[in-house]
Amino acid sequence: MILPRYHIAASAIAGAGKGLFLDEAVAAGRILTAPDGIEQTYRQADIEASATLRAQWHASARWFEDRYTLSPDWPDECYINHSFTPNGLWHLGFVFALTDLPAGSEITVDYRHLLPPGQAEDFVDSATGETITGLSWQESLASSTRALAELLASPRTGS
C-alpha cells in the first residue's frame, strides 16, 4: 500500500525504466509504503527448489530472515528503484522517508535489503557502477533498525 498520492512515470535513473514519484510533499520519518495483501511468503530454499517459483525471482523481495514474497503481478510498489543513497528506508517491508521529500520526488531504496544474501542484482548501480549484492539478514536488520532509530530520534521528524 502506497500512502501518499503518487504516480508512475519514466524514471530519472538511467536504465531504470519507470519509477514511483510523489504527488505531494512527505515529511522525514513518514511511512511511504506499508505491507498489505501479503498472502504468502516463501523460504529461499523452496523458491530455489521449484522451477515455477524460481522463474519469479525477478519479482521477489525479502521480508524477514529467509522469507520472500513473489509479486509477478508487479504492483506499483515495485516501481521503487535502487540507490546506494536512497531517499527511502526499507525496514521490514515498510518504506520510510529518510528526508523531507517534495512533491515530484522519485522514491528509491537500497535493494541490498531486498535481495538474498550474496545474490547480485542483474544490473549495477547507475550512479556508481557498483554491483548491488544482497546483505545478510542480520546485517540488513541491524543497519535498517539503526537508521530508523536515528531517523525517528531526529528533531526534524518531530520526536
Backbone as ProteinMPNN parsed JSONL, in Angstrom:
{"seq_chain_A": "MILPRYHIAASAIAGAGKGLFLDEAVAAGRILTAPDGIEQTYRQADIEASATLRAQWHASARWFEDRYTLSPDWPDECYINHSFTPNGLWHLGFVFALTDLPAGSEITVDYRHLLPPGQAEDFVDSATGETITGLSWQESLASSTRALAELLASPRTGS", "coords_chain_A": {"N_chain_A": [[0.847, -1.157, 0.0], [0.649, 2.122, -0.916], [1.074, 5.098, 0.663], [1.166, 8.094, 0.419], [-0.145, 10.372, -2.109], [0.623, 9.572, -5.469], [2.374, 8.915, -8.577], [3.192, 6.88, -11.434], [5.906, 7.027, -13.59], [8.279, 7.681, -16.256], [11.497, 6.85, -15.157], [13.998, 8.895, -13.59], [16.404, 7.773, -13.325], [19.048, 6.413, -15.009], [18.466, 3.791, -17.248], [16.566, 2.566, -15.643], [13.891, 2.285, -16.312], [10.611, 2.637, -15.393], [9.519, 4.728, -12.631], [8.487, 5.445, -9.213], [6.798, 8.256, -8.22], [6.273, 11.005, -6.019], [3.243, 12.788, -5.478], [2.729, 14.639, -3.64], [4.143, 16.502, -0.928], [6.208, 14.931, 1.53], [6.981, 14.407, 4.876], [10.108, 13.844, 6.59], [10.646, 10.661, 8.043], [8.061, 9.781, 7.814], [5.817, 7.163, 6.791], [6.078, 5.767, 3.636], [5.392, 3.522, 2.081], [3.537, 0.607, 2.994], [3.248, -2.782, 4.067], [0.715, -4.774, 2.616], [-1.92, -7.039, 1.78], [-0.342, -9.347, 1.693], [-0.187, -12.516, 0.974], [1.348, -14.802, 1.181], [4.559, -15.964, 2.169], [7.711, -17.184, 1.051], [10.197, -19.642, 1.695], [13.642, -19.255, 0.937], [14.977, -21.584, 0.063], [12.824, -23.139, -0.813], [11.923, -21.663, -2.983], [14.128, -21.839, -4.675], [14.075, -24.561, -5.164], [11.921, -25.002, -6.779], [10.923, -24.877, -10.072], [8.876, -23.286, -11.078], [8.495, -21.289, -9.067], [11.12, -20.295, -8.959], [11.34, -19.048, -11.415], [10.159, -16.68, -10.883], [11.872, -15.112, -9.395], [12.803, -12.585, -10.129], [10.799, -10.941, -9.34], [10.827, -10.757, -6.606], [11.0, -10.022, -3.057], [12.778, -9.682, -0.063], [11.406, -10.24, 3.101], [11.748, -11.04, 5.768], [14.285, -12.748, 7.582], [14.842, -15.721, 5.905], [12.711, -15.444, 4.209], [10.583, -14.663, 1.509], [8.559, -12.621, -0.625], [6.732, -13.076, -3.644], [5.924, -11.268, -6.435], [4.551, -11.407, -9.135], [2.577, -10.024, -10.444], [3.321, -7.417, -10.382], [2.889, -4.957, -8.589], [2.364, -1.402, -7.921], [4.272, -0.621, -5.976], [6.526, -1.922, -6.774], [7.804, -0.277, -8.523], [9.546, 1.291, -7.197], [12.785, 2.33, -7.259], [16.336, 1.413, -7.169], [18.944, 2.819, -5.114], [22.188, 3.63, -3.867], [22.298, 5.766, -2.275], [19.677, 6.285, -1.038], [16.364, 7.83, -0.828], [14.426, 6.714, 0.597], [13.862, 4.434, 3.268], [14.064, 1.041, 3.538], [12.527, -1.093, 5.728], [11.702, -3.941, 7.196], [9.647, -4.376, 5.316], [8.29, -1.975, 5.27], [8.539, 1.317, 3.909], [10.215, 4.159, 4.741], [10.326, 7.728, 4.667], [13.416, 9.181, 4.276], [14.279, 11.784, 4.374], [12.87, 15.108, 4.303], [10.646, 15.12, 1.698], [9.958, 16.624, -1.33], [7.026, 17.191, -3.4], [7.038, 15.422, -6.445], [9.359, 14.005, -6.075], [11.288, 11.138, -6.838], [10.989, 7.937, -5.562], [13.401, 5.998, -3.898], [15.134, 3.072, -2.777], [17.559, 1.084, -0.996], [18.402, -1.674, -2.624], [19.844, -3.798, -1.608], [18.769, -4.691, 0.747], [16.596, -6.164, 0.008], [17.357, -8.337, -1.471], [18.492, -11.806, -1.651], [21.047, -12.987, 0.621], [24.262, -12.262, -0.54], [23.489, -12.506, -3.205], [23.775, -11.1, -6.378], [22.385, -8.319, -8.061], [20.938, -8.178, -11.366], [21.8, -5.991, -12.699], [23.908, -3.056, -12.482], [24.52, -0.414, -10.09], [23.436, 2.654, -11.271], [24.561, 5.141, -10.76], [27.037, 4.736, -9.501], [28.196, 2.505, -10.617], [28.664, 0.276, -9.161], [28.259, -3.127, -8.037], [25.178, -4.496, -6.983], [24.557, -6.17, -4.21], [22.994, -8.58, -2.226], [22.458, -8.184, 1.275], [23.306, -9.915, 4.335], [20.741, -11.333, 6.442], [21.015, -10.526, 9.127], [22.762, -8.312, 8.932], [21.226, -6.61, 7.315], [18.882, -6.203, 8.895], [20.012, -5.106, 11.251], [21.29, -2.753, 10.276], [19.149, -1.333, 9.056], [17.47, -1.018, 11.25], [19.046, 0.569, 12.973], [19.258, 2.857, 11.33], [16.552, 3.624, 11.161], [15.984, 4.153, 13.871], [17.707, 6.336, 14.321], [16.614, 8.137, 12.465], [13.985, 8.535, 13.494], [14.597, 9.664, 15.932], [15.534, 12.097, 15.262], [15.307, 15.672, 15.365], [13.92, 16.819, 13.234], [11.919, 15.052, 12.574], [10.017, 15.332, 14.435], [10.196, 13.999, 16.834]], "CA_chain_A": [[0.0, 0.0, 0.0], [1.401, 3.369, -1.002], [0.255, 6.015, 1.457], [0.943, 9.414, -0.169], [-0.548, 10.4, -3.518], [1.799, 9.28, -6.278], [2.153, 8.454, -9.949], [4.263, 6.113, -12.059], [6.36, 7.708, -14.813], [9.648, 7.336, -16.643], [12.449, 7.127, -14.094], [15.125, 9.799, -13.843], [17.594, 6.943, -13.165], [19.414, 5.804, -16.29], [18.253, 2.362, -17.394], [15.639, 2.017, -14.642], [12.514, 2.121, -16.801], [9.659, 3.507, -14.712], [9.742, 4.987, -11.221], [7.357, 5.895, -8.403], [7.0, 9.672, -7.904], [5.307, 11.595, -5.087], [2.4, 13.902, -5.924], [2.601, 15.534, -2.501], [5.323, 16.52, -0.059], [6.163, 13.98, 2.636], [7.972, 14.742, 5.9], [11.055, 12.811, 7.006], [10.137, 9.751, 9.066], [6.715, 9.281, 7.481], [5.773, 5.918, 6.022], [5.713, 5.92, 2.229], [4.674, 2.301, 1.722], [3.336, -0.349, 4.082], [2.811, -4.065, 3.522], [-0.695, -5.169, 2.671], [-2.237, -8.076, 0.811], [0.695, -10.372, 1.633], [-0.861, -13.794, 1.201], [2.267, -15.89, 1.469], [5.997, -15.799, 1.99], [8.358, -18.437, 0.664], [11.588, -19.821, 2.083], [14.548, -19.191, -0.198], [15.229, -22.95, -0.409], [11.642, -23.601, -1.546], [11.911, -20.972, -4.278], [15.197, -22.402, -5.496], [13.754, -25.954, -5.487], [10.76, -25.063, -7.667], [11.127, -24.151, -11.334], [7.821, -22.272, -11.192], [8.822, -20.186, -8.167], [12.424, -19.757, -9.361], [11.101, -18.174, -12.567], [9.621, -15.408, -10.377], [12.867, -14.445, -8.548], [12.903, -11.174, -10.525], [9.698, -10.225, -8.695], [10.867, -11.109, -5.185], [11.514, -9.088, -2.048], [12.944, -10.327, 1.24], [10.651, -9.596, 4.174], [12.442, -11.332, 7.022], [15.125, -13.934, 7.579], [14.976, -16.269, 4.549], [11.345, -15.441, 3.658], [10.427, -13.726, 0.393], [7.312, -12.582, -1.367], [6.858, -13.055, -5.091], [4.854, -10.393, -6.936], [4.607, -11.381, -10.592], [1.591, -9.07, -10.956], [4.041, -6.153, -10.405], [2.145, -3.819, -8.026], [3.059, -0.12, -8.071], [5.439, -0.553, -5.094], [7.673, -2.489, -7.494], [8.448, 0.779, -9.311], [10.563, 1.963, -6.385], [14.077, 1.949, -7.816], [17.505, 1.298, -6.293], [20.014, 3.803, -4.984], [23.036, 3.477, -2.692], [21.979, 6.951, -1.458], [18.23, 6.349, -1.225], [15.567, 8.77, -0.042], [13.516, 5.88, 1.357], [14.495, 3.38, 4.061], [13.342, -0.23, 3.599], [12.647, -1.725, 7.045], [10.668, -4.957, 7.426], [8.546, -4.213, 4.37], [7.849, -0.58, 5.243], [9.5, 2.282, 3.383], [10.117, 5.429, 5.451], [11.017, 8.856, 4.046], [14.655, 9.479, 5.01], [14.377, 13.243, 4.473], [11.672, 15.766, 3.796], [10.6, 14.891, 0.258], [8.98, 17.465, -2.009], [6.254, 16.597, -4.485], [7.871, 15.196, -7.617], [10.496, 13.142, -5.747], [11.244, 9.721, -7.201], [11.338, 7.166, -4.372], [14.427, 4.973, -4.063], [15.594, 2.337, -1.599], [18.747, 0.276, -1.219], [17.94, -3.023, -2.947], [20.594, -4.832, -0.9], [17.914, -5.206, 1.817], [15.543, -6.999, -0.566], [17.95, -9.485, -2.158], [19.078, -12.851, -0.813], [22.444, -12.725, 0.98], [25.271, -12.581, -1.533], [22.982, -12.508, -4.586], [23.976, -9.835, -7.086], [21.337, -7.888, -8.976], [21.306, -8.367, -12.772], [22.292, -4.711, -13.201], [24.726, -2.351, -11.499], [24.032, 0.9, -9.688], [23.696, 3.557, -12.401], [25.36, 6.301, -10.34], [28.399, 4.368, -9.077], [28.701, 1.35, -11.356], [28.9, -0.809, -8.208], [27.356, -4.261, -8.005], [24.183, -4.46, -5.909], [24.61, -7.527, -3.676], [22.165, -8.732, -1.034], [23.047, -8.237, 2.617], [22.795, -10.977, 5.207], [19.574, -10.892, 7.202], [21.457, -9.829, 10.327], [23.279, -7.005, 8.537], [20.098, -5.809, 6.838], [18.034, -5.817, 10.025], [20.76, -4.216, 12.149], [21.527, -1.431, 9.675], [17.889, -0.609, 8.864], [16.968, -0.664, 12.579], [19.837, 1.739, 13.397], [18.873, 4.017, 10.515], [15.209, 4.043, 11.56], [16.074, 4.763, 15.204], [18.301, 7.673, 14.135], [15.636, 8.967, 11.769], [12.88, 8.891, 14.368], [15.117, 10.492, 17.026], [15.935, 13.394, 14.71], [14.357, 16.742, 15.638], [13.095, 17.15, 12.068], [10.781, 14.14, 12.475], [9.062, 15.668, 15.477], [10.333, 13.157, 18.033]], "C_chain_A": [[0.901, 1.23, 0.0], [0.538, 4.444, -0.357], [0.094, 7.409, 0.854], [0.418, 9.289, -1.599], [0.716, 10.279, -4.365], [1.38, 9.03, -7.727], [3.378, 7.674, -10.412], [4.603, 6.817, -13.364], [7.769, 7.223, -15.143], [10.609, 7.769, -15.54], [13.506, 8.118, -14.545], [16.452, 9.04, -13.734], [17.867, 6.226, -14.482], [19.199, 4.292, -16.268], [17.211, 1.76, -16.475], [14.221, 1.796, -15.16], [11.598, 3.12, -16.137], [10.032, 3.66, -13.248], [8.46, 5.435, -10.548], [7.664, 7.305, -7.911], [5.894, 10.175, -6.984], [4.535, 12.725, -5.748], [2.165, 14.903, -4.802], [3.884, 15.473, -1.687], [5.112, 15.537, 1.093], [7.293, 14.333, 3.603], [8.868, 13.559, 6.213], [10.431, 11.981, 8.126], [8.761, 9.192, 8.776], [6.818, 7.99, 6.681], [5.295, 6.226, 4.613], [4.914, 4.715, 1.742], [4.61, 1.378, 2.933], [2.844, -1.659, 3.477], [1.304, -4.25, 3.661], [-0.915, -6.25, 1.614], [-1.147, -9.132, 0.652], [0.032, -11.702, 1.983], [0.089, -14.89, 1.637], [3.698, -15.396, 1.346], [6.573, -17.18, 1.707], [9.769, -18.47, 1.213], [12.453, -19.811, 0.836], [14.782, -20.584, -0.786], [14.051, -23.486, -1.218], [11.551, -22.934, -2.915], [12.946, -21.599, -5.206], [14.9, -23.837, -5.935], [12.611, -26.088, -6.489], [11.015, -24.239, -8.931], [10.103, -23.032, -11.491], [8.127, -21.06, -10.327], [10.13, -19.512, -8.571], [12.283, -18.791, -10.539], [10.569, -16.806, -12.153], [10.606, -14.654, -9.489], [12.955, -12.962, -8.862], [11.839, -10.315, -9.844], [9.658, -10.505, -7.194], [11.347, -9.949, -4.328], [11.625, -9.851, -0.74], [12.157, -9.526, 2.275], [11.315, -9.827, 5.512], [13.183, -12.646, 6.866], [15.288, -14.482, 6.163], [13.61, -16.351, 3.859], [11.174, -14.304, 2.659], [8.99, -13.745, -0.094], [7.663, -12.607, -2.845], [5.664, -12.284, -5.633], [4.884, -10.309, -8.455], [3.589, -10.431, -11.217], [2.13, -7.639, -10.97], [3.18, -4.989, -9.9], [2.989, -2.544, -8.102], [4.267, 0.032, -7.151], [6.703, -1.067, -5.788], [8.38, -1.454, -8.371], [9.386, 1.64, -8.468], [11.91, 1.441, -6.852], [15.184, 1.951, -6.767], [18.353, 2.559, -6.286], [20.85, 3.424, -3.767], [22.912, 4.692, -1.78], [20.477, 7.199, -1.577], [17.579, 7.47, -0.417], [14.488, 8.033, 0.755], [14.291, 4.783, 2.075], [13.583, 2.163, 4.088], [13.592, -0.844, 4.97], [11.448, -2.635, 7.256], [9.428, -4.75, 6.563], [7.947, -2.827, 4.319], [8.931, 0.24, 4.557], [9.203, 3.62, 4.049], [10.844, 6.508, 4.66], [12.238, 9.203, 4.89], [14.885, 10.97, 5.207], [13.016, 13.817, 4.122], [11.71, 15.656, 2.284], [9.558, 15.794, -0.388], [8.172, 16.665, -3.031], [7.168, 16.498, -5.701], [9.067, 14.305, -7.353], [10.252, 11.726, -6.244], [11.746, 8.93, -5.993], [12.35, 6.085, -4.727], [14.714, 4.318, -2.717], [16.866, 1.588, -1.986], [18.301, -1.172, -1.413], [18.696, -4.114, -2.2], [19.774, -5.443, 0.234], [16.886, -6.202, 1.298], [16.053, -8.282, -1.191], [18.4, -10.559, -1.178], [20.547, -12.533, -0.51], [23.401, -13.176, -0.125], [24.797, -12.598, -2.973], [23.172, -11.131, -5.194], [22.802, -9.565, -8.006], [21.85, -8.068, -10.404], [21.865, -7.096, -13.41], [23.137, -4.07, -12.115], [24.07, -1.022, -11.165], [24.411, 1.908, -10.776], [24.57, 4.742, -12.011], [26.813, 5.933, -10.063], [29.029, 3.27, -9.916], [28.956, 0.154, -10.464], [27.842, -1.907, -8.354], [26.432, -4.132, -6.795], [24.038, -5.895, -5.403], [23.865, -7.593, -2.353], [22.961, -8.854, 0.252], [22.558, -9.483, 3.34], [21.585, -10.42, 5.958], [20.011, -10.074, 8.415], [21.96, -8.421, 9.988], [22.163, -6.082, 8.071], [19.258, -5.298, 8.01], [18.751, -4.842, 10.949], [20.917, -2.822, 11.543], [20.23, -0.659, 9.462], [17.275, -0.201, 10.202], [17.713, 0.559, 13.117], [19.406, 2.994, 12.646], [17.492, 4.529, 10.901], [15.228, 4.71, 12.933], [16.66, 6.171, 15.112], [17.316, 8.628, 13.473], [14.531, 9.442, 12.708], [13.309, 9.715, 15.562], [15.496, 11.893, 16.559], [14.876, 14.457, 15.011], [13.433, 17.054, 14.459], [11.905, 16.209, 11.901], [9.762, 14.356, 13.594], [9.152, 14.816, 16.714], [11.076, 13.887, 19.126]], "O_chain_A": [[1.805, 1.351, 0.826], [-0.596, 4.674, -0.778], [-1.038, 7.887, 0.777], [0.526, 8.231, -2.219], [1.759, 10.826, -4.01], [0.194, 8.946, -8.047], [4.463, 7.802, -9.844], [3.718, 7.162, -14.147], [8.365, 6.449, -14.394], [10.548, 8.898, -15.052], [13.864, 8.178, -15.722], [17.509, 9.602, -14.019], [17.005, 5.516, -15.0], [19.692, 3.6, -15.377], [16.987, 0.55, -16.518], [13.421, 1.16, -14.474], [11.781, 4.328, -16.294], [10.76, 2.84, -12.688], [7.475, 5.762, -11.21], [8.682, 7.524, -7.255], [4.727, 9.819, -7.147], [5.105, 13.524, -6.491], [1.477, 15.904, -4.996], [4.624, 14.492, -1.757], [3.993, 15.34, 1.566], [8.433, 14.532, 3.183], [8.445, 12.407, 6.114], [9.781, 12.509, 9.028], [8.332, 8.233, 9.418], [7.802, 7.764, 5.976], [4.256, 6.856, 4.414], [3.889, 4.865, 1.076], [5.505, 1.37, 3.778], [2.11, -1.652, 2.489], [0.71, -3.924, 4.689], [-0.15, -6.343, 0.653], [-1.036, -9.748, -0.408], [-0.27, -11.972, 3.145], [-0.297, -15.8, 2.371], [4.007, -14.529, 0.529], [5.996, -18.203, 2.076], [10.466, -17.456, 1.205], [12.038, -20.308, -0.211], [14.783, -20.745, -2.006], [14.247, -24.206, -2.197], [11.149, -23.566, -3.892], [12.669, -21.856, -6.378], [15.411, -24.286, -6.96], [12.362, -27.182, -6.994], [11.291, -23.042, -8.853], [10.43, -21.953, -11.984], [8.032, -19.925, -10.794], [10.233, -18.286, -8.53], [13.035, -17.821, -10.638], [10.528, -15.88, -12.963], [10.23, -13.652, -8.882], [13.16, -12.155, -7.956], [11.973, -9.093, -9.783], [8.59, -10.493, -6.582], [12.006, -9.026, -4.806], [10.708, -10.571, -0.344], [12.232, -8.298, 2.319], [11.432, -8.899, 6.312], [12.768, -13.534, 6.121], [15.819, -13.786, 5.298], [13.384, -17.228, 3.024], [11.553, -13.161, 2.91], [8.295, -14.756, 0.011], [8.757, -12.208, -3.243], [4.519, -12.613, -5.324], [5.206, -9.258, -9.01], [3.716, -10.07, -12.387], [1.481, -6.741, -11.507], [2.782, -4.129, -10.686], [4.197, -2.611, -8.325], [5.208, 0.745, -7.501], [7.815, -0.686, -5.425], [9.453, -1.735, -8.906], [9.957, 2.609, -8.969], [12.147, 0.233, -6.839], [15.004, 2.42, -5.643], [18.471, 3.265, -7.287], [20.317, 2.958, -2.76], [23.369, 4.658, -0.638], [20.054, 8.204, -2.148], [18.156, 7.988, 0.539], [13.729, 8.653, 1.5], [15.27, 4.262, 1.542], [12.464, 2.232, 4.595], [14.74, -1.09, 5.339], [10.327, -2.171, 7.466], [8.301, -4.927, 7.024], [7.17, -2.526, 3.414], [10.11, -0.108, 4.62], [8.097, 4.15, 3.943], [11.874, 6.232, 4.045], [12.112, 9.486, 6.081], [15.612, 11.371, 6.116], [12.117, 13.093, 3.693], [12.69, 16.051, 1.654], [8.384, 15.732, -0.023], [8.592, 15.593, -3.468], [7.977, 17.391, -5.951], [9.734, 13.88, -8.296], [9.159, 11.18, -6.095], [12.816, 9.226, -5.46], [12.193, 5.357, -5.708], [14.558, 4.933, -1.662], [17.199, 1.478, -3.166], [17.869, -1.82, -0.46], [18.234, -5.254, -2.16], [20.034, -6.574, 0.647], [16.358, -7.003, 2.07], [15.281, -9.214, -1.42], [18.662, -10.267, -0.011], [21.213, -11.876, -1.31], [23.353, -14.318, -0.582], [25.619, -12.695, -3.884], [22.782, -10.121, -4.608], [22.287, -10.476, -8.654], [23.06, -8.106, -10.629], [22.349, -7.13, -14.541], [23.091, -4.489, -10.958], [23.173, -0.563, -11.873], [25.577, 2.002, -11.157], [25.26, 5.295, -12.867], [27.719, 6.715, -10.35], [30.25, 3.115, -9.929], [29.416, -0.883, -10.942], [26.7, -1.653, -8.737], [26.857, -3.712, -5.719], [23.463, -6.74, -6.088], [24.078, -6.765, -1.468], [23.988, -9.529, 0.313], [21.515, -10.039, 2.996], [21.423, -9.208, 6.093], [19.424, -9.028, 8.694], [21.623, -7.455, 10.673], [22.16, -4.895, 8.4], [18.964, -4.107, 8.101], [18.159, -3.855, 11.385], [20.699, -1.821, 12.226], [20.205, 0.555, 9.666], [16.63, 0.843, 10.29], [17.094, 1.478, 13.653], [19.213, 4.054, 13.241], [17.279, 5.74, 10.963], [14.56, 5.724, 13.137], [16.162, 7.094, 15.756], [17.199, 9.787, 13.871], [14.183, 10.623, 12.712], [12.481, 10.402, 16.16], [15.75, 12.775, 17.379], [13.68, 14.178, 14.925], [12.302, 17.499, 14.654], [10.973, 16.527, 11.163], [8.764, 13.64, 13.68], [8.275, 14.891, 17.574], [11.285, 13.334, 20.206]]}, "name": "protein", "num_of_chains": 1, "seq": "MILPRYHIAASAIAGAGKGLFLDEAVAAGRILTAPDGIEQTYRQADIEASATLRAQWHASARWFEDRYTLSPDWPDECYINHSFTPNGLWHLGFVFALTDLPAGSEITVDYRHLLPPGQAEDFVDSATGETITGLSWQESLASSTRALAELLASPRTGS"}
